[in-house]
Every structure is written in C-alpha cells, then in structure tokens.
Amino acid sequence: MTVLAITNNSHAGIASSFSPSSVAAARSRMVGPDILRSLAILLVMLVHLPLNATPGIFVNVREYGWLGVDIFFVLSGYLIATQLFKEATRTDTVDFKSFYLRRAFRIFPAFFVVLGLYILVPVLRDNPAMQPVWKFATFTVNLGFDPRDGNAFSQAWTLAVEEQFYLVLPLLVLLLYKRIGTVWVLGLAGTLTLAGILLRYAIWDMQVGTLVEAGEFRAAFATYLRGVYYPTYTRLDGLLFGAVLAAARFFKPELCRQYLPPKVTIPLGLIFLITALLCFMDRGPLAGQGIFPVFQAQLGAVLGFPLISVGIALLFCAMLDLEHVIARWPVPGVALVATLSYSLYLTHKSVFHVMRLIVGEGNLQGNVGFVVYLIASLAVAAVLWFCVERTFLHLRDRLLPSSR
C-alpha cells in the first residue's frame, strides 16, 4: 500500500497509506489519520492471522478485516492528491521527476528488500508458490492474479493498485485542476463509480455467477478474486473518493465547512458503511459453503466497494475537522503502529509463517498465539523500518530537500 504521514504543518506523502519518516516526527503528526492508518494495518493483519490464534472477541471482526485495504486506499488517495494539488497551485505545474523519485524512495527500498528475501530464502514464504517475480517487480501482480497459481506475498496486490493509479494521477491533476469545476469533478467521479459498478456486475454475471450456479464454489472464489477483487480497474473507488475529498477540502474549504461538517459526515458515513456491510452480508447461495468471507454475493461485490469508500471518506473528513478534539486523547501505541505500518504490511504474513515453523502452530493458540504474532510482527517491522525505510527517507530528504 502507500505511505504518507499527515503532520500539523503539512501533508506528507503516502507511498502506501502506511508510514512516516521517523518516530521523532510522531508528535507533529495528526492523530486522526494515524488512528485510521493503524486501524487499517491491524485489520489487514487480523484477516491474515491464523484462525486458531484469533481471540474470540476478534473472530467476527476478522471476517471483515479486508476493510483495512479500503481504508488505506482512501487515505492514500487523499494524501497524494493533496500533495499534488498543493504543488500545482504553488508552481502552476507538477514536477513529475520529483514526484516519482519521492515515491521511489518511499516504496522501493523496503519492498525490494522483502521481495528479495522471498526469492532468495524460500523458507520465509508464507505459501510455497509465488506469482512470477517480474509481476512483483513491475507492480502488476494484481492483474490476472489467480491465487491458485501461488499466493506468497499476496498482499502486494494493493501496492500494485496504488502504483498504477499514481502513474496517471499527476497528469490528470496537471490537465484538469484549472479546467474543471465542482460539478465536473462530481460528474467525473460519478461516471467512474458507475463504470466500476457496471464492470463488476458484468464480470460477476459472465464469469463468477456461472460457476456459482454450477456449484463450483472454489473456482468461483478464485475467479472473483482474479476478476473483481484484485484488478485496479475494479478497485479504484477508495483512491477516487480519497482524491475527491482532497479536492473538496483543498479547493472548496468553505463549501466543506458549510455542507460537510462532522454533524453531517459522521452519521452519513456510518449509514454508507452499514449499508455496505449489509450488502456484503448477503451471501446468497454461498452461505454454508465455507468460502473465505471476502467472497460475498453479487450485491456486495458490485455495490459494496463504492459504498464503503464513500463512508470511509466521510468519516475521514470528520476526523480531519475534529483533529483538535481527537488530539487531546491520544491512543497509546497509535503513532508507533502508524509509523511501522508499511513495514508491517510487507512482512506480517512471512512473520506469521516463520513463527509457526519456529514455535509450532500447536503452541500458538488463542490469546498466547495472538500476542506472540503481534510482538514478532512489530519487532521485524521495526528492524525493517530502522534499517531500510528510515535510511532511505533520510537519503531522500538530502537529495530532495523540498519533499515531505
């Protein structure tokens, strides 16, 4: 996923919605976005946690841990778009070279270190088989991704979605930020959302639904993941609504204050989220088939993702407005988890796997297993952050002093 930190003085970049430059910067970071970032990575980790090491209180939450991905997408879309809007307004252009170099320094070092370990030390793989290395290296692993052909390091699909999106976003910002108004932005967002809905419906109807009707649920699940869940062109909702929120707050702050105050965005965001979850609860013929919970019936697959993204964007908008309130009661550990979130994202599945090999899965049950997995994951992530992430962020800041 992508990584940026929001500080009280500036919006930093999110090469994945996952982490900032240093723990020392944590005090100047905004608490609300860090809470969402921490929640997102913990949900992602929870959905990958072995069920026998999931405390009972989290078992039902685990079924919807994949929501962490959508939170990351909204955060990432908002933060990167805000960064680009600031630059375009200040300089009347976008420095493509600087933008992509900043992202490369943020994303590539830790990612390629972990990818290299997956390639060179197969015992670290959370699954024996992997997608082709070139797909990871080119950030196209999410396209045509069939988990039956190899599932190791599968979380990288979300990073691929973001990297592909950000190949296009700077150009769109440069071309459109002076040329279209509020109505056109909303119309474009609505058109892209509707196109995603229709595309997911068509893919389900022509590919997934046929297999479901034939009772081939496992094949239907894999087809759903490959055709609906993983591809960039079906998962743009979170990034899109994050960018729309950024445009609204950056270019039309007075309208946001007037029409989107917290007393509106909080209940409205909750309504969208609850409606989306109700859509995903309708599993239709899949009920009782033992299919992984992310594989829901058509209603959720088609409508759920945009509803979730709008809901998250509205709640995020409220958190930004209420930062002065939220900051008074900081949640212990949030800044640490947010700082380590990108490294956690890259390593947690491998850590879970290695811990099973070292300790034995039978000794990692219930609350004990949960705590051991959590501590081990944080420890490995801290090493990766300290040795790789922080080093290259410092190097980036020396080479590109204007980057944040």
Secondary structure, DSSP 4 states (H G I P E B T S, - for coil): --B--BBSS-B---BSTT--S-GGGGGGB-HHHHHHHHHHHHHHHHHHS-GGGS-HHHHHHHTTTTHHHHHHHHHHHHHHHHHHHHHHHHHSS--HHHHHHHHHHHHHHHHHHHHHHHHH-GGG-SSS----HHHHHTT-TTTT--GGG--TTTTHHHHHHHHHHHHHHHHHHHHHTTT--HHHHHHHHHHHHHHHHHHHHHHIIIIIHHHHHTT-HHHHHHHHIIIIIS-GGG--HHHHHHHHHHHHHHH-HHHHHHH--HHHHHHHHHHHHHHHHHHHH--GGGTTS---TT---HHIIIIIHHHHHHHHHHHHHHHHHTHHHHTTSPPTTHHHHHHTHHHHHHHHHHHHHHHHHHH-GGGS-HHHHHHHHHHHHHHHHHHHIIIIIHHHHHHHHHHSTT--
